[in-house]
Each structure stands twice: as C-alpha cells, then as structure tokens.
Amino acid sequence: MPAGRLSVVVTRRLPEPVETRMKELFDVELRDDDRPMTREELAAAMARADVLVPTITDQIDAGLIAKAGERLRLIASFGSGVDHIDVATARSRGILVSNTPGVVTEDTADMTMALMLSVTRRIPEGLAVMQSGKWEGWAPTAFLGGRLGGRRLGILGMGRIGQAVARRARAFGLQVHYHNRKRLRPEIEQELDATYWESLDQMVSRMDILSINCPHTPSTFHLMNARRLKLMKPSAVIINTSRGEVIDENALTRMLASRELAGAGLDVYEHGTDVSADLRALPNVVLLPHMGSATVEGRIEQGEKVIINIKTFADGHRPPDQVVPGML
C-alpha cells in the first residue's frame, strides 16, 4: 500500500456529498460527465490508480485485471452486486474487492411493491389516459384491476430484499410463500408468516404473483426458463427487481404476448439496455429503467460505504465489505 493519500479513480458521477468527502480524503479523479468509461478508459484507470471505484455498468473481467498496474490494490465497487467483476482473478493478482451490501434493501423492496400495484391496478394505463387528455370520467367498468389482498405471493430468493418484500406484502394482505437456496430459521419464518417450498416448480405453479429477488449466478441463470414459466397460472403476474438474467426474457415476452401470463413488472433486463421492441410494445407490462435502488438516501449511503471500505484499507485493515471468492 503506497504511503500518503491514495490515488482513487471513480468511473461514474456520484452524489455531490460523496464526491466532496472523497476529495477531502483521497487524491481522487472524478468524472465530468456521466457516461460509462470505455474499455480503454477503464484499462488506463486501472493502470494508474491505487483504488478503482466502478459501478455495475463497468465490466471488470480477467482481461482488464491482467492489464492492471502494480499500484491497483482495491476495487471498491459502488453497488451490492459484483457479478460485473471477476473477483477470483482479482484475488489471484492480490487485488481486494469490496461492495456496498444491505444499503438498497428497503428501496428495492419498495419498488417491488410499486411494480406489483402498477401491474395489478393498471396504473400506467390510467396515467397515459390522463396525460393524453382523453379521460371522459369515472365508469363502473373502467380500468378494472385486481386487489392484492388474499393473493398468493411467491418470493424467489429470501435474502435481505426478499424478506423486506415479505414484510411489506403481509401488510397488503398477501399470503407469503418462498423458495430459497436454504430454508430460513423457524423464528424468521414465523415472523414473516412465510411458507417454504422446497420445490420451485411446485411453488410457481400455485402462485398468483412471483417476485424475483435472487442474485444472478451461474446456477440462477434462466432459473425461470420457458418450461418453468409455463408452469405458472395464466392469471399470474411476475415481478423482477433483481437481475434480468434470471428470467428467459424471450420466453417471457412470448407468453405475455399470448396471454399465457397476465402481466409483468420489470426493472431489470437480460441484455441490459437492449430491451426488445416486442417486450416494450406489450400492453400488459410495466417497464422501468433500473430504478429499484434510485433514492437520494440510498445512493449517499452507498457512497459512504465505499469511503469506509477505502479508508479502512488505507489504514492497513481489511475492508469491512470485502468480497471473498466462493462466498458470493
């Protein structure tokens, strides 16, 4: 670790309070605009920095890590996910990786509920009519949706965010069910009034709403594939605020178009910003631009975690949010 102030390169614009604090503590390079760095720019940054602060838009793969300079010793990612970083290769080069876990839990759970309400209560359709100036007044059969209370909600992934969704869902009168890699402790199940399903197939076939809240890993890629999507009831709704790769997006689009599924609320997509025109054109979907964690409070807390990780590293200690290969 170099003596003196660390050289820190930040790849995207961060909230002003975060950038101000970084300038006080480190020799930091900040972005003038908010476009993602090119691969060449990332390589140059990794060659000259002690610490790189990337975001989920930066793919830090083995090839880039191989070109990193001898100075680079910490990749302090701004975000909870680390599937955009080759953590194992970084570790083999003696480069630590940290993230910002737990910060976006409540914000993402809020957005999950917002999408449930938007799809089931047809909120975007009502908004579009109002904005077009074509509303002709209230009618008993206009914009009929369905109530949440009494429906079965299946949560796929019962970590921090899944549990936060469950707490909110109970307040709406939903029956909470879940599938997880490991079953929750009995006292947590009791608190959440949640029913565990060992079989994902059996759970999805019985749910009215399915919420995707698991991370993207090799084992969860297309976990909701065409076969499993077809197990869902035609009246069911699927919500995804986790990672787009968990769902086979082409299969989902086909089933929504043919009304084999009633609707979907998506904040994440399998191919990032490349969202198919067929999916965008569907009337029974609500699509958001990855807004699940987009609150001022959450972004500042993420920045504070990044600063703590860097400062702890600078003081010669392990960053509190260090990511260890094999424990993702």
Secondary structure, 3 states (H helix, E strand, C coil): CCCCCCEEEECCCCCHHHHHHHHHHCEEECCCCCCCCCHHHHHHHHHHCCEEECCCCCCECHHHHHCCCCCCCEEECCCCCCCCECHHHHHHCCCEEECCCCCCHHHHHHHHHHHHHHHHCCHHHHHHHHHHCCCCCCCCCCCCCCCCCCCEEEEECCCHHHHHHHHHHHHCCCEEEEECCCCCCHHHHHHHCEEECCCHHHHHCCCCEEEECCCCCCCCCCCECHHHHCCCCCCCEEEECCCHHHECHHHHHHHHHCCCCCEEEECCCCCCCCCCHHHHCCCCEEECCCCCCCCHHHHHHHHHHHHHHHHHHHCCCCCCCECCCCCC
